């Protein structure tokens, strides 16, 4: 019988894009927050709903 060896390391499918680490992390975070500014209210409301869903009242 032949044994199946587990694959070492992550598998990369055909057409996968390998991203580089950003050179300026803070600029990248600032840009990301700029993109998310339009949906910030929705994100805050979702976070509040998630926290409220974990609280159990007697």
GIDASUL-V9179 format. One record per residue. N is the residue number from 0. RES is the residue in three letters. SS is DSSP state (h for helix, s for strand, l for the rest). Layout:
# GIDASUL-V9179
N/RES/SS  N/RES/SS
This chain:
# GIDASUL-V9179
0/UNK/l  1/UNK/l  2/UNK/l  3/UNK/l  4/UNK/l  5/UNK/l  6/UNK/l  7/UNK/l  8/UNK/l  9/UNK/l  10/UNK/l  11/UNK/l  12/UNK/l  13/UNK/l  14/UNK/l  15/UNK/l  16/UNK/l  17/UNK/l  18/UNK/l  19/UNK/l  20/UNK/l  21/UNK/l  22/UNK/l  23/UNK/l  24/UNK/h  25/UNK/h  26/UNK/h  27/UNK/h  28/UNK/h  29/UNK/h  30/UNK/h  31/UNK/h  32/UNK/h  33/UNK/h  34/UNK/h  35/UNK/h  36/UNK/h  37/UNK/h  38/UNK/h  39/UNK/h  40/UNK/h  41/UNK/h  42/UNK/h  43/UNK/h  44/UNK/h  45/UNK/h  46/UNK/h  47/UNK/h  48/UNK/h  49/UNK/h  50/UNK/h  51/UNK/h  52/UNK/h  53/UNK/h  54/UNK/l  55/UNK/l  56/UNK/l  57/UNK/l
